[in-house]
């Protein structure tokens, strides 16, 4: 967003949280508000509700990785002017502002130079993951004919001990694991979908599948893996302009010793996303873990793209 708006004849105010954005609008710092949906404490829907309730003087353009038709429908009903799918570009923003007669007064001068804007590694991959998460969530929502609640992706550097503790905790609470390795140019890792077995009847009901649940479990777990891991990795690699090859999914019910092969690692990058069907009480967690020797390539891509 900063790059797309750079050089225009506007004053830009940044707000990390929804309440901060509302405060800026009330302080007359937001004639046009570019609003995300996935935010902590107060999400974009709640911000829109408060803007409408208090009749705040701002034009809202939602910019989100959640591309479910229901998400777009909800924000427009709440008064948003338009919905932009991430990642956005100067051309997309200019087209929308021109459509609503706002472009001329915001036209940026030709003589301003573009300045470099450095993006931290974890922030960069959180935004990439946000877009990929939205693509995967939209596909799952379409296949199940329901709405998928999307969180803020968590991106952090972790040690093998942290990974092992996470997986052992899941195993002790009745979760299965579907594992798919992946490789790319100077990149490798594993995508893990953590699913609670007792929740799979919800997916069977949404898909109108009948039969013995014990027999259906493996089929449902592989289905969820192919949808969420497949769509996420496809969008992730497309944004990075690389190719990732995925292995056949493997269902694991014994997670012990999984991190032993990585015992020489110090730390590496892990992305975690909790996909939820709140109306049906279902959730599963996607973990994408890169090998430690993938970090230099990930850092190189982030530096180049920022």
Secondary structure, 3 states (H helix, E strand, C coil): CHHHHCCCCCCCCCCCCHHHHHHHHHCCCCCEEEECCCCCCCCHHHHHHHHHHHCCCCEEEEEECCCCHHHHHHHHHCCCCEEEECCCCHHHHHHHHHHCCCHHHHCCCCCCCCCCCCCCHHHHHHHHHHHHHHHHHHHHHHHHCCCCECCCCEEEEECHHHHHHHHHHHHCCCEEEEEEEEEECCEEEEEEEEEEHHHHHHHHHHCCCCCCHHHHHHHHHHHHHHHHHHHHHHHHHHHHCCCCEECCCEEECCCCCCCHHHCCCCCEEEEEEEEEEHHHCEEEEEEEEECHHHHHHHHHHHHHHC
